[in-house]
Amino acid sequence: MSDYIPDGHYFPGHINADPQKGHGELDFEYRPALYEDQAKFADDTENKRNEQGVIVGVSDAVYAATELAFCAPRVRAWSLKDVNGNPVPCTPKEFKNIRPVLRKKICSIVLGYQLNDEKPQSESLLEQSEKNS
C-alpha cells in the first residue's frame, strides 16, 4: 500500500455491517480527498464569526448538503442493494438515500478522517471442509 494518491486513482473501501446501528456491510470504490479538499470541506462546514464577531454555526441542513455535494461524486461504485436485494445505482441521487449513519461512515473514509473497516476473513476451504465433516 502506498501513501501517495495518484491523480484519478480510486481506492477500495469497506464498512462492516453494524446491526446495532442498522446498516449492512458495504464495499465501495472512492476517490480520497486530498489535503486541499479536506481544508475546503472544513472551511465550508465549520462555525464562523459574523461581522459583529459572533460565532455563527453551520446548520445541520447546510452541513448535510455540503457533505453530500462533496462525497457523492467521489464514490463511483458500491455493493449497496435495495430491500429486494437488487443493486442500487451509484449516483448522487441514490447516495442521498443511504441511511445517515452509513453515509457518515462513507464520507469519513472519503475525507480521510476514518480508515476502512478491516474486512472479515472468510473461512478457508480447510475450515469449511472440517465443518462439513
Number of C-alpha atoms within 10 A of each C-alpha: 3 5 5 6 13 9 7 7 10 17 12 13 23 20 20 15 14 12 9 6 10 10 16 13 15 18 16 18 18 22 22 22 21 12 11 9 13 17 13 11 17 11 11 15 19 12 13 14 10 10 7 6 8 9 11 11 14 14 12 10 9 13 16 16 13 14 19 18 14 20 23 21 14 18 24 15 17 19 15 20 13 10 8 6 8 10 12 15 16 17 14 17 11 12 20 15 9 14 12 13 12 19 18 16 18 25 22 17 22 26 23 15 11 12 15 17 15 10 13 7 6 8 9 9 9 9 10 11 10 9 8 7 5
